[in-house]
Amino acid sequence: MKKVVIIGAGISGLATAFEIREKARAAGLEVEIQILEAQPRCGGKMHTEVVDGYVCEWGPNGYLDSKVHATEFCKEVGLEDELVPASNVVNRRYLFSRGKLWVLPDSPPRFFLSGLLSIRGRLRIMLEPLRKRAAPDADESVTEFATRRLGREALEMLLDPFVAGVFAGNPDKLSLASSFPRIHEMEQTYGSLVRALFALRKKRRVEKKKAVEEGKTVAGATAPRGHLTSLRLGMGQLVDALAEHFRGSIIPGCEVTRLKLTTESTENAEGNKNYSLLYRSGEKHHAGRRGESEMSADAVVLAVPAYQAAKLLTSLTPHASSLKPLEEIEYNSLWVVALGFDEKSMPRPLDGYGFLIPRREKRKILGCLWSSSIFPGRAPDGKALLTIMAGGARNPEIGALSEEEILPLVREELRLTMGITAEPEFMQAEHHSKAIPQYTIGHAGRLTAIDEAIGKVPGLFLTGNAYRGVAFADCILQAGIIADKVLEYLF
Ligand SMILES: Cc1cc2nc3c(=O)[nH]c(=O)nc-3n(C[C@H](O)[C@H](O)[C@H](O)COP(=O)(O)OP(=O)(O)OC[C@H]3O[C@@H](n4cnc5c(N)ncnc54)[C@H](O)[C@@H]3O)c2cc1C
């Protein structure tokens, strides 16, 4: 039987395994799947922990239901009845500026009446439709794009906190086309973001009217960008369900250390397979180098971060230069801190998604999610759960602090931004030393070079959030694409 080994049981690896198995079954093909994961638990960045009744999301807290394929995937895994939409308060988002929290205006008229930006800043945005569109192949930074189209103030007040919220990144370094391809497309298609927003709103109204006339409900049709969705027990519920599907086929605590391409003449331990993988784990398979075991495979899917992929490919690629683009994909470090309070001790209603902070405010946190207001059941009755992000490209020195240092810092920042002086009843933090890959200028070129190098190695596939989208839904989309490629290669 053909054997596929998937290295990495983050959501990309698990979802790819699931897609390969489902597609193979549907086509009547037999394939053995083995998943090797370095950590003792599956999920990678997607990690939910329930402590004292608080549901802490150390990674993704949800996805937008406009990404219909992500919802379909959860349903296929058997979690249809576990999907939960976020409360409607998530449509109210705040920004911390000049010592207070401002509601982010949700329509153009409200935006122009809001004092969030100066009159000059608002007028500058009104000129946006008059700006020339960039060349289709331009690889501008988010900063260059935003200042060109919307002005410096819009960059600092709107785009910069948005970039912090998605990538914990630096807008001066991130490529607009690679990091926010939809915004790039809007400019390319409509020539202006304002024109694009009006055209897309009109299109959605027509679609919604048609759907209502036909008695259908269309996912995401009611909200412009879809509705935030999660699972009843948190996003980790999907990891647990996938791990259960592959019980017996996952080896946790198993770090792959080397990947070798075997030639047809070198018969290895399990017959004439393409690949031989060396790994370290508690369990021994076939004797390899000292302290290592060996496994063979017909095809290998590398679902690990880019810097790990570069290490594993060293022995496969004769030219170190072909690994450079993988090594160049930067990551930043980030603290995620969960604090639980008595709801009555909150100085203000938690009537929204939470808030982000523009860099120019010089605060030490990036923002705060009002987690217990977003999804039901995230905190015990009468309690509030706040999730704070700190560090990232903006404050690398904060990303490097210890847990003893980060907790008091976060409490002080909550006092300064939200006026919270009460003692938290619950405090826990998770550190991501390499949290989110940064799609910096040149990312598209790097992908081309990586694809070319990988394409030369038969039966080797690369996936994960380092390449074509950092969101959970992007990982799911790639899983289906990679599964098709793996099966096409094997059969
Ligand atoms: C704090 C935070 C908040 C986020 N919030 C959101 C959100 O709200 N919405 C959203 O859509 N996305 C969000 N994301 C992004 C999303 O969580 C990630 O993109 C996604 O989980 C990445 O999954 P992955 O499988 O590609 O990578 P990873 O989760 O990094 O998985 C890679 C796996 O490979 C394993 N591995 C590495 N090396 C080896 C080896 N040599 N041998 C074996 N195994 C190995 C690792 O242990 C790990 O388990 C967030 C990310 C972070 C960090």
The ligand as a MOL file (V3000), in Angstrom:
LIG
                    3D

  0  0  0     0  0            999 V3000
M  V30 BEGIN CTAB
M  V30 COUNTS 53 58 0 0 0
M  V30 BEGIN ATOM
M  V30 1 C -1.4740 33.9280 18.7450 0
M  V30 2 C -2.0750 33.5360 17.4200 0
M  V30 3 C -3.3840 33.9170 17.1400 0
M  V30 4 C -3.9640 33.5530 15.9180 0
M  V30 5 N -5.2660 33.9130 15.6750 0
M  V30 6 C -5.8620 33.4970 14.5420 0
M  V30 7 C -7.2680 33.7290 14.3320 0
M  V30 8 O -7.9630 34.2760 15.1920 0
M  V30 9 N -7.8050 33.2970 13.1610 0
M  V30 10 C -7.0850 32.6270 12.2140 0
M  V30 11 O -7.6350 32.2640 11.1840 0
M  V30 12 N -5.7570 32.3730 12.4010 0
M  V30 13 C -5.1420 32.7830 13.5370 0
M  V30 14 N -3.8190 32.4840 13.7500 0
M  V30 15 C -3.0700 31.7730 12.7070 0
M  V30 16 C -3.2780 30.2530 12.7660 0
M  V30 17 O -3.4470 29.8320 14.0680 0
M  V30 18 C -2.0750 29.5430 12.2060 0
M  V30 19 O -1.7950 30.0220 10.9220 0
M  V30 20 C -2.2290 28.0300 12.1000 0
M  V30 21 O -2.6650 27.4890 13.3130 0
M  V30 22 C -0.8920 27.4510 11.6430 0
M  V30 23 O -0.9910 26.0670 11.5030 0
M  V30 24 P 0.1640 25.2020 10.8230 0
M  V30 25 O -0.2400 23.7890 10.9720 0
M  V30 26 O 0.4320 25.7140 9.4650 0
M  V30 27 O 1.4890 25.4970 11.6740 0
M  V30 28 P 1.8320 25.1290 13.1800 0
M  V30 29 O 0.6490 25.2940 14.0310 0
M  V30 30 O 3.0540 25.9080 13.5160 0
M  V30 31 O 2.1790 23.5640 13.1280 0
M  V30 32 C 3.4200 23.0460 12.7520 0
M  V30 33 C 3.6290 21.7560 13.5330 0
M  V30 34 O 4.8360 21.1350 13.0880 0
M  V30 35 C 5.4780 20.5630 14.2200 0
M  V30 36 N 6.8960 20.3570 13.8940 0
M  V30 37 C 7.8400 21.3010 13.6740 0
M  V30 38 N 9.0250 20.7130 13.3790 0
M  V30 39 C 8.8230 19.3730 13.4220 0
M  V30 40 C 9.6620 18.2490 13.1960 0
M  V30 41 N 10.9600 18.3840 12.8700 0
M  V30 42 N 9.1280 17.0080 13.3050 0
M  V30 43 C 7.8170 16.8320 13.6210 0
M  V30 44 N 6.9730 17.8870 13.8360 0
M  V30 45 C 7.4710 19.1350 13.7310 0
M  V30 46 C 5.2410 21.6090 15.3040 0
M  V30 47 O 5.4510 21.0680 16.5880 0
M  V30 48 C 3.7960 21.9920 15.0340 0
M  V30 49 O 2.8800 21.1920 15.7430 0
M  V30 50 C -3.2120 32.8260 14.9700 0
M  V30 51 C -1.8930 32.4420 15.2550 0
M  V30 52 C -1.3230 32.7810 16.4770 0
M  V30 53 C 0.0780 32.3530 16.7930 0
M  V30 END ATOM
M  V30 BEGIN BOND
M  V30 1 1 1 2
M  V30 2 1 2 3
M  V30 3 2 2 52
M  V30 4 2 3 4
M  V30 5 1 4 5
M  V30 6 1 4 50
M  V30 7 2 5 6
M  V30 8 1 6 7
M  V30 9 1 6 13
M  V30 10 2 7 8
M  V30 11 1 7 9
M  V30 12 1 9 10
M  V30 13 2 10 11
M  V30 14 1 10 12
M  V30 15 2 12 13
M  V30 16 1 13 14
M  V30 17 1 14 15
M  V30 18 1 14 50
M  V30 19 1 15 16
M  V30 20 1 16 17
M  V30 21 1 16 18
M  V30 22 1 18 19
M  V30 23 1 18 20
M  V30 24 1 20 21
M  V30 25 1 20 22
M  V30 26 1 22 23
M  V30 27 1 23 24
M  V30 28 2 24 25
M  V30 29 1 24 26
M  V30 30 1 24 27
M  V30 31 1 27 28
M  V30 32 2 28 29
M  V30 33 1 28 30
M  V30 34 1 28 31
M  V30 35 1 31 32
M  V30 36 1 32 33
M  V30 37 1 33 34
M  V30 38 1 33 48
M  V30 39 1 34 35
M  V30 40 1 35 36
M  V30 41 1 35 46
M  V30 42 1 36 37
M  V30 43 1 36 45
M  V30 44 2 37 38
M  V30 45 1 38 39
M  V30 46 1 39 40
M  V30 47 2 39 45
M  V30 48 1 40 41
M  V30 49 2 40 42
M  V30 50 1 42 43
M  V30 51 2 43 44
M  V30 52 1 44 45
M  V30 53 1 46 47
M  V30 54 1 46 48
M  V30 55 1 48 49
M  V30 56 2 50 51
M  V30 57 1 51 52
M  V30 58 1 52 53
M  V30 END BOND
M  V30 END CTAB
M  END
